Amino acid sequence: ASIGEAAACLVRVPTEVVKAKMQTATKTTTTTTTPTSRLMDTVRQVWKEETHGLLGKFTGGLYRGYGITLLREIPFAMIQFP
């Protein structure tokens, strides 16, 4: 079950990172503030983010939070599926 959760997080974490960026991104003009919700623009922005770690140069910010997500998911999976 733990391996399955780790594999699921490989897909879940990047989608959550992009979703969160899209929800909080705004474009401010002189009169209004409008959301910028173009998917590819957001993915490019996240990809260009500087991150530390072994794969940070290749994945950008897509996997920011992966480790802490695993720390949350694996104990839950061990309790739910003993």
DSSP file (Angstrom, degrees, kcal/mol; ACC not computed):
  #  RESIDUE AA STRUCTURE BP1 BP2  ACC     N-H-->O    O-->H-N    N-H-->O    O-->H-N    TCO  KAPPA ALPHA  PHI   PSI    X-CA   Y-CA   Z-CA
    1    1 A A     >        0   0    0      0, 0.0     4,-2.1     0, 0.0     5,-0.1   0.000 360.0 360.0 360.0 -36.4    0.0    0.0    0.0
    2    2 A S  H  >  +     0   0    0      2,-0.2     4,-2.2     1,-0.2     5,-0.2   0.887 360.0  50.3 -67.7 -38.0    2.9    2.4    0.8
    3    3 A I  H  > S+     0   0    0      1,-0.2     4,-2.2     2,-0.2    -1,-0.2   0.889 109.7  52.0 -66.4 -37.8    4.5    1.8   -2.6
    4    4 A G  H  > S+     0   0    0      2,-0.2     4,-2.5     1,-0.2    -2,-0.2   0.892 109.2  49.4 -64.3 -40.1    1.1    2.5   -4.3
    5    5 A E  H  X S+     0   0    0     -4,-2.1     4,-2.1     2,-0.2    -2,-0.2   0.904 110.2  50.8 -65.3 -40.9    0.7    5.8   -2.3
    6    6 A A  H  X S+     0   0    0     -4,-2.2     4,-0.9     2,-0.2    -2,-0.2   0.904 112.5  47.0 -62.9 -40.8    4.3    6.9   -3.3
    7    7 A A  H >X S+     0   0    0     -4,-2.2     4,-0.6     1,-0.2     3,-0.6   0.898 110.9  51.3 -67.7 -40.2    3.4    6.1   -7.0
    8    8 A A  H >X S+     0   0    0     -4,-2.5     4,-2.7     1,-0.2     3,-1.0   0.862 104.7  57.6 -64.8 -34.4    0.1    8.0   -6.8
    9    9 A C  H 3X S+     0   0    0     -4,-2.1     4,-2.2     1,-0.3    -1,-0.2   0.765  92.4  69.2 -68.3 -24.4    1.9   11.0   -5.3
   10   10 A L  H << S+     0   0    0     -4,-0.9    -1,-0.3    -3,-0.6    -2,-0.2   0.806 114.3  28.6 -61.8 -27.9    4.1   11.1   -8.4
   11   11 A V  H <X S+     0   0    0     -3,-1.0     4,-1.4    -4,-0.6    -2,-0.2   0.811 120.8  53.2 -96.1 -41.0    1.0   12.2  -10.3
   12   12 A R  H  X S+     0   0    0     -4,-2.7     4,-2.2     1,-0.2     5,-0.2   0.886 102.7  55.3 -66.9 -42.2   -0.9   13.9   -7.5
   13   13 A V  H  X S+     0   0    0     -4,-2.2     4,-2.5     1,-0.2     5,-0.2   0.939 108.1  45.6 -64.2 -50.1    1.8   16.4   -6.3
   14   14 A P  H  > S+     0   0    0      0, 0.0     4,-2.4     0, 0.0     5,-0.2   0.901 113.7  50.3 -61.6 -37.1    2.5   18.1   -9.7
   15   15 A T  H  X S+     0   0    0     -4,-1.4     4,-2.3     1,-0.2    -2,-0.2   0.895 111.9  47.7 -67.3 -37.2   -1.2   18.4  -10.4
   16   16 A E  H  X S+     0   0    0     -4,-2.2     4,-2.6     2,-0.2    -1,-0.2   0.881 110.8  51.6 -68.7 -37.7   -1.8   20.0   -7.0
   17   17 A V  H  X S+     0   0    0     -4,-2.5     4,-2.1    45,-0.3    -2,-0.2   0.943 113.7  43.4 -63.4 -47.4    1.1   22.4   -7.4
   18   18 A V  H  X S+     0   0    0     -4,-2.4     4,-2.4     2,-0.2    -2,-0.2   0.906 113.8  51.7 -65.5 -41.5   -0.2   23.6  -10.8
   19   19 A K  H  X S+     0   0    0     -4,-2.3     4,-2.1    -5,-0.2    -2,-0.2   0.926 110.4  47.9 -61.3 -45.0   -3.8   23.8   -9.5
   20   20 A A  H  X S+     0   0    0     -4,-2.6     4,-1.5     1,-0.2    -1,-0.2   0.899 111.9  49.8 -64.0 -40.5   -2.7   25.9   -6.5
   21   21 A K  H  X S+     0   0    0     -4,-2.1     4,-1.4     1,-0.2    -1,-0.2   0.898 111.1  49.4 -64.4 -39.8   -0.7   28.2   -8.7
   22   22 A M  H  < S+     0   0    0     -4,-2.4    -2,-0.2     1,-0.2    -1,-0.2   0.863 109.8  51.6 -68.2 -34.7   -3.6   28.7  -11.1
   23   23 A Q  H  < S+     0   0    0     -4,-2.1    -1,-0.2     1,-0.2    -2,-0.2   0.810 117.9  37.0 -71.6 -28.9   -6.0   29.4   -8.2
   24   24 A T  H  < S+     0   0    0     -4,-1.5     2,-0.3    -5,-0.2    -1,-0.2   0.563  90.6 107.4-101.0  -9.0   -3.7   32.1   -6.7
   25   25 A A     <  +     0   0    0     -4,-1.4    11,-0.8    11,-0.2     2,-0.3  -0.515  43.0 172.8 -74.5 132.3   -2.3   33.7   -9.9
   26   26 A T  E     -A   35   0A   0     -2,-0.3     2,-0.5     9,-0.2    -2,-0.0  -0.978  26.7-143.0-136.6 153.2   -3.7   37.1  -10.8
   27   27 A K  E     -A   34   0A   0      7,-3.3     7,-2.4    -2,-0.3     2,-0.5  -0.970  20.1-153.0-116.3 117.4   -2.8   39.7  -13.4
   28   28 A T  E     +A   33   0A   0     -2,-0.5     5,-0.2     5,-0.2     2,-0.2  -0.794  17.3 173.9 -97.9 126.6   -3.1   43.2  -12.1
   29   29 A T        -     0   0    0      3,-2.9    -2,-0.0    -2,-0.5     0, 0.0  -0.561  50.7 -89.9-112.6-175.5   -3.8   46.0  -14.5
   30   30 A T  S    S+     0   0    0     -2,-0.2     3,-0.1     1,-0.2    -2,-0.0   0.787 122.8  24.0 -69.3 -25.8   -4.5   49.7  -13.7
   31   31 A T  S    S+     0   0    0      1,-0.2     2,-0.3     0, 0.0    -1,-0.2   0.760 124.8  18.5-110.7 -32.6   -8.2   49.2  -13.4
   32   32 A T        -     0   0    0     -5,-0.0    -3,-2.9     2,-0.0     2,-0.5  -0.897  56.2-132.3-139.2 164.9   -8.9   45.5  -12.5
   33   33 A T  E     -A   28   0A   0     -2,-0.3    -5,-0.2    -5,-0.2    -3,-0.0  -0.984  31.9-178.4-117.2 118.7   -7.3   42.3  -11.2
   34   34 A T  E     -A   27   0A   0     -7,-2.4    -7,-3.3    -2,-0.5     2,-0.2  -0.904  29.1-109.3-119.8 145.9   -8.1   39.3  -13.4
   35   35 A P  E     -A   26   0A   0      0, 0.0     2,-0.7     0, 0.0    -9,-0.2  -0.473  20.4-144.7 -71.5 141.6   -7.1   35.7  -12.9
   36   36 A T        +     0   0    0    -11,-0.8   -11,-0.2    -2,-0.2   -12,-0.0  -0.930  29.9 164.0-103.7 112.7   -4.6   34.2  -15.3
   37   37 A S        +     0   0    0     -2,-0.7     2,-0.6   -14,-0.0    -1,-0.1   0.009  16.0 137.5-125.0  29.0   -5.6   30.7  -15.8
   38   38 A R     >  -     0   0    0      1,-0.2     4,-1.9     2,-0.1     5,-0.2  -0.680  44.1-149.1 -78.7 123.3   -3.8   29.4  -18.8
   39   39 A L  H  > S+     0   0    0     -2,-0.6     4,-2.5     1,-0.2     5,-0.2   0.923  91.9  47.4 -59.6 -51.3   -2.6   25.9  -18.0
   40   40 A M  H  > S+     0   0    0      1,-0.2     4,-2.4     2,-0.2    -1,-0.2   0.857 110.1  53.3 -65.8 -34.7    0.5   25.9  -20.1
   41   41 A D  H  > S+     0   0    0      2,-0.2     4,-2.1     1,-0.2    -1,-0.2   0.909 111.3  46.8 -63.4 -40.9    1.7   29.3  -18.8
   42   42 A T  H  X S+     0   0    0     -4,-1.9     4,-2.5     2,-0.2    -2,-0.2   0.911 111.1  50.9 -67.5 -42.6    1.3   28.1  -15.3
   43   43 A V  H  X S+     0   0    0     -4,-2.5     4,-2.5     1,-0.2    -2,-0.2   0.914 111.1  48.9 -62.0 -42.7    3.2   24.8  -16.0
   44   44 A R  H  X S+     0   0    0     -4,-2.4     4,-1.8     2,-0.2    -1,-0.2   0.908 110.7  50.8 -62.3 -41.7    6.0   26.8  -17.6
   45   45 A Q  H  X S+     0   0    0     -4,-2.1     4,-0.5     1,-0.2    -2,-0.2   0.925 113.2  44.3 -62.3 -45.3    6.2   29.1  -14.6
   46   46 A V  H >< S+     0   0    0     -4,-2.5    15,-2.7     1,-0.2     3,-1.0   0.892 110.7  55.3 -66.8 -39.3    6.3   26.2  -12.1
   47   47 A W  H 3< S+     0   0    0     -4,-2.5    -1,-0.2     1,-0.2    -2,-0.2   0.848 106.9  51.0 -61.7 -35.1    8.9   24.4  -14.3
   48   48 A K  H 3< S+     0   0    0     -4,-1.8    -1,-0.2    -5,-0.2    -2,-0.2   0.569  84.1 115.1 -82.0  -8.8   11.2   27.4  -14.2
   49   49 A E  S << S-     0   0    0     -3,-1.0     2,-0.5    -4,-0.5    13,-0.1  -0.324  71.6-117.6 -63.6 143.0   11.1   27.8  -10.4
   50   50 A E        +     0   0    0     10,-0.1     2,-0.3    11,-0.1    -1,-0.1  -0.697  41.2 171.9 -81.6 126.6   14.4   27.2   -8.6
   51   51 A T        -     0   0    0     -2,-0.5     2,-0.3     5,-0.2     9,-0.1  -0.949  27.0-126.6-132.7 157.1   14.3   24.3   -6.2
   52   52 A H        +     0   0    0     -2,-0.3     2,-0.2     4,-0.1     3,-0.1  -0.675  60.7  68.3 -97.8 156.0   16.9   22.5   -4.2
   53   53 A G  S    S-     0   0    0     -2,-0.3     4,-0.4     1,-0.2     3,-0.2  -0.623  91.8 -63.6 125.4 176.3   17.5   18.7   -4.4
   54   54 A L  S    S+     0   0    0      1,-0.2     3,-0.3    -2,-0.2    -1,-0.2   0.898 130.8  28.4 -66.5 -43.1   18.7   16.1   -6.7
   55   55 A L  S >> S+     0   0    0      1,-0.2     4,-2.6    -3,-0.1     3,-1.1   0.363  88.9 103.7-102.5   5.3   16.0   16.4   -9.4
   56   56 A G  H 3> S+     0   0    0      1,-0.3     4,-1.5    -3,-0.2    -5,-0.2   0.804  77.2  57.5 -58.9 -31.6   15.2   20.1   -8.9
   57   57 A K  H 34 S+     0   0    0     -4,-0.4    -1,-0.3    -3,-0.3    -2,-0.1   0.802 116.1  35.5 -68.4 -28.2   17.1   21.1  -12.0
   58   58 A F  H <4 S+     0   0    0     -3,-1.1    -2,-0.2     2,-0.1    -1,-0.2   0.810 126.2  34.2 -95.2 -34.7   15.0   18.8  -14.1
   59   59 A T  H >< S-     0   0    0     -4,-2.6     3,-1.9     1,-0.3    -3,-0.2   0.536  83.5-161.9-102.4  -7.5   11.6   19.1  -12.5
   60   60 A G  T 3<  -     0   0    0     -4,-1.5     3,-0.4    -5,-0.3    -1,-0.3  -0.383  67.4 -27.0  61.3-135.7   11.6   22.7  -11.4
   61   61 A G  T >  S+     0   0    0    -15,-2.7     3,-1.5     1,-0.2    -1,-0.2   0.296 109.1 104.2 -95.0   9.4    8.9   23.3   -8.8
   62   62 A L  T <  S+     0   0    0     -3,-1.9   -45,-0.3     1,-0.3    -1,-0.2   0.846  87.7  38.1 -61.8 -33.8    6.6   20.5   -9.9
   63   63 A Y  T >  S+     0   0    0     -3,-0.4     3,-2.0    -4,-0.1     2,-0.4   0.119  79.2 137.6-106.9  22.1    7.5   18.2   -7.1
   64   64 A R  T <  S+     0   0    0     -3,-1.5    -3,-0.1     1,-0.3   -47,-0.0  -0.551  77.3  21.7 -65.5 123.9    7.8   20.8   -4.4
   65   65 A G  T 3> S+     0   0    0     -2,-0.4     4,-1.9   -48,-0.0    -1,-0.3   0.447  85.1 122.4  96.7   2.1    6.1   19.3   -1.3
   66   66 A Y  H <> S+     0   0    0     -3,-2.0     4,-2.2     1,-0.2     5,-0.2   0.924  73.8  49.5 -63.3 -44.6    6.5   15.7   -2.5
   67   67 A G  H  > S+     0   0    0     -4,-0.3     4,-2.0     1,-0.2    -1,-0.2   0.922 112.4  45.7 -62.8 -45.1    8.4   14.6    0.6
   68   68 A I  H  > S+     0   0    0      1,-0.2     4,-1.1     2,-0.2    -1,-0.2   0.833 110.2  55.3 -69.2 -30.8    6.0   16.1    3.1
   69   69 A T  H  X S+     0   0    0     -4,-1.9     4,-2.7     2,-0.2     3,-0.3   0.904 107.7  49.3 -66.5 -40.1    3.1   14.6    1.2
   70   70 A L  H  X S+     0   0    0     -4,-2.2     4,-2.4     1,-0.2    -2,-0.2   0.895 106.0  56.6 -63.9 -38.8    4.7   11.2    1.5
   71   71 A L  H  < S+     0   0    0     -4,-2.0    -1,-0.2     1,-0.2    -2,-0.2   0.790 114.2  40.5 -63.5 -25.7    5.1   11.8    5.2
   72   72 A R  H  X S+     0   0    0     -4,-1.1     4,-0.9    -3,-0.3    -2,-0.2   0.876 119.0  43.1 -85.0 -42.3    1.4   12.4    5.4
   73   73 A E  H  X S+     0   0    0     -4,-2.7     4,-2.5     2,-0.2     5,-0.2   0.871 105.3  57.8 -78.1 -39.3    0.2    9.6    3.1
   74   74 A I  H  X S+     0   0    0     -4,-2.4     4,-2.3     1,-0.2     5,-0.2   0.926 106.6  46.7 -66.2 -46.5    2.3    6.6    4.0
   75   75 A P  H  > S+     0   0    0      0, 0.0     4,-1.8     0, 0.0    -1,-0.2   0.912 113.7  50.7 -60.5 -37.9    1.3    6.4    7.7
   76   76 A F  H  X S+     0   0    0     -4,-0.9     4,-2.8     1,-0.2    -2,-0.2   0.917 109.9  49.5 -63.1 -42.5   -2.3    6.8    6.7
   77   77 A A  H  X S+     0   0    0     -4,-2.5     4,-2.7     1,-0.2    -1,-0.2   0.873 109.1  52.6 -64.3 -36.6   -2.0    4.0    4.2
   78   78 A M  H  < S+     0   0    0     -4,-2.3    -1,-0.2     2,-0.2    -2,-0.2   0.844 114.0  43.0 -68.7 -32.7   -0.4    1.8    6.8
   79   79 A I  H  < S+     0   0    0     -4,-1.8    -2,-0.2    -5,-0.2    -1,-0.2   0.902 117.9  44.5 -76.1 -42.4   -3.3    2.4    9.2
   80   80 A Q  H  < S+     0   0    0     -4,-2.8    -2,-0.2     1,-0.3    -3,-0.2   0.884 126.2  29.4 -71.3 -39.3   -6.0    2.1    6.5
   81   81 A F     <        0   0    0     -4,-2.7    -1,-0.3    -5,-0.2    -2,-0.1  -0.694 360.0 360.0-121.9  77.0   -4.5   -1.1    4.9
   82   82 A P              0   0    0      0, 0.0    -1,-0.1     0, 0.0    -4,-0.1   0.520 360.0 360.0 -68.0 360.0   -2.7   -3.0    7.6
